[in-house]
Amino acid sequence: MTVFLMTAAYGLLKTGSLIVLVVGAYNGWTLFWKNYGRLPHIYRSCWRYQRRFILKRIWKRVRTG
């Protein structure tokens, strides 16, 4: 019974840390995209190129399998 309780507590701890990780990542991405216009021009142009060409190619490969 003790092993079961320890396993359940460990599972809850890992689940909680996963939720915290997802929430932190969401906050970071929303902060980045809300302030996207304030980035220096070189970063914006690089991201624009990646979004326009590279990420579309990757997305096509992922979708087609």
Secondary structure as the mmCIF struct_conf table of DSSP 4:
data_model
#
loop_
_struct_conf.conf_type_id
_struct_conf.id
_struct_conf.beg_label_comp_id
_struct_conf.beg_label_asym_id
_struct_conf.beg_label_seq_id
_struct_conf.end_label_comp_id
_struct_conf.end_label_asym_id
_struct_conf.end_label_seq_id
HELX_RH_AL_P HELX_RH_AL_P1 THR A 2 LYS A 34
TURN_TY1_P TURN_TY1_P1 ASN A 35 ASN A 35
HELX_RH_3T_P HELX_RH_3T_P1 TYR A 36 ARG A 38
BEND BEND1 LEU A 39 LEU A 39
HELX_RH_AL_P HELX_RH_AL_P2 HIS A 41 TYR A 49
HELX_RH_PI_P HELX_RH_PI_P1 GLN A 50 ILE A 54
HELX_RH_AL_P HELX_RH_AL_P3 LEU A 55 THR A 64
#
